[in-house]
C-alpha cells in the first residue's frame, strides 16, 4: 500500500486528507509545524506517523524525509497542502505577512518537490499533489499575495510536469473553492476577502475525497467543485469582467458574513 506524506496535516484540509487516506488503508505520514495538534491527530489515528516540519526550511525537509524513509520505507505520494492566508488590501498587509505567505505557500511547495522528486526519479515512481486554490485562476480583492502564490503554484506544478514529462512521476494540481477551515474562520473574523463567501464553503472532507480519488487515478488538475472551477478559470481570462462584477460579489459576500 502506498505511503503518503501530507504537509499542513494538523488541521483543516490536511487533517481531512490524513483521515480519509488512513481509512483507505494508505500508510500516512502527517507533518506540520504545530506539534500539539499533530499529537492530537496521532491520538485519534494511532496508525499514522507524525513529524514536525516547517515547510519553509529546506534543511528540515531533508532531515524529515530521511528520518521518515529510514523508519518506514519510501514515500510514494507527496501532498503539499500547507498554506496560510493573511488577507487585507495590498497596501495594508505588512511586508512580514507578505513574506510569510510567499515562503509557506510557494517556497514550501518548492522545498517539498526539491526534496522528494529526486527520490521519486531514482526509484522510478512517485506522485506530487500540490494543493492550490481557485485563486490560482482568478485574482480577488484583499487576497493579492495569496492569489499570487496560488497562481505561482499552478505554473510551477505544470512546468515541473513538463520538465519531467517522460519520467514515471505523476503531477496533480488540486484547486478547491472555499473550504470550511480555520483559515476561513480567520478571514471571517477580519471581514476580509469577502468575495470568497459568495458561495457556501464546502466541508474539508469533500475536497479530501477528491484528493483520495486523485491518488487512486492521477489527474493533472482537480477542481472542486468542478463546475465552479471551470467558470472561475474562464473569468480569470477577462480581468475587465472581474472588475465590473466585483462590487456585487463583495456585497453578496459581506451579506453572507452578516447572516
GIPEQUI-V942961 format. One record per pair of residues at least 24 apart in sequence whose ideal C-beta (glycine too) atoms are under 7 Angstrom apart, sorted by the first residue. I is the first residue (numbers start at 1). GAP is how many residues later the second one is. Records with the same first field share a line. If there is no record, write none. Layout:
I = GAP / GAP
//
This chain:
1 = 24 / 25 / 26
2 = 24 / 74 / 75 / 213
3 = 24 / 26 / 69 / 70 / 71 / 72 / 73
4 = 24 / 25 / 72 / 73 / 75 / 211
5 = 24 / 26 / 63 / 70 / 73 / 74
6 = 24 / 25 / 73 / 75
7 = 24 / 46 / 48 / 72 / 73 / 74 / 75 / 101 / 105
8 = 24 / 73 / 74 / 75
9 = 32
10 = 24 / 27 / 28 / 31
11 = 26 / 171
12 = 169 / 170 / 171 / 192
13 = 68 / 118 / 166 / 168 / 191 / 194 / 195
14 = 67
15 = 26
16 = 188 / 189 / 192
17 = 62 / 64 / 191 / 194
18 = 27 / 30
19 = 26
20 = 188 / 189 / 192
21 = 191
22 = 25 / 26
24 = 188
27 = 45
29 = 39 / 46
31 = 33
55 = 27 / 49 / 53 / 56 / 57
56 = 47 / 48 / 51 / 52
58 = 53 / 56
61 = 50 / 51 / 54
62 = 53
65 = 50 / 51
74 = 45 / 49
75 = 41
76 = 49 / 50 / 51
77 = 50 / 52 / 138
78 = 34 / 38 / 50 / 51
79 = 50 / 52 / 132
80 = 28 / 29 / 32 / 50 / 51
81 = 50
82 = 26
83 = 48
85 = 61 / 98 / 102
87 = 55 / 56 / 59 / 100 / 103 / 105 / 106
88 = 54 / 104
89 = 53
90 = 54
93 = 52
98 = 47
101 = 44 / 45 / 48
102 = 43 / 47
105 = 44 / 45 / 48
106 = 43 / 46 / 47
109 = 44 / 47
110 = 46
113 = 47
120 = 49
121 = 46 / 48
124 = 44
125 = 43
126 = 43
127 = 42 / 43 / 88 / 91
128 = 41 / 43
129 = 43 / 45 / 82 / 85
130 = 27 / 43
131 = 43
132 = 41 / 42 / 43
133 = 42 / 43
134 = 41 / 42 / 43 / 95 / 98
136 = 39
137 = 95 / 96 / 99
138 = 94 / 97 / 98 / 104
139 = 103
140 = 53 / 55
141 = 54 / 105 / 109
142 = 50 / 51
143 = 50
161 = 59
170 = 48
171 = 49
172 = 42 / 46 / 47 / 48 / 50
173 = 47 / 48
174 = 36 / 37 / 40 / 48
175 = 47 / 48 / 54
176 = 31 / 48
177 = 25 / 47 / 48 / 51
179 = 25 / 28
180 = 24
188 = 69
191 = 66
194 = 56 / 59 / 60 / 63
195 = 51 / 54 / 55 / 58
196 = 57
197 = 56 / 59 / 60
198 = 51 / 54 / 55
199 = 29
//
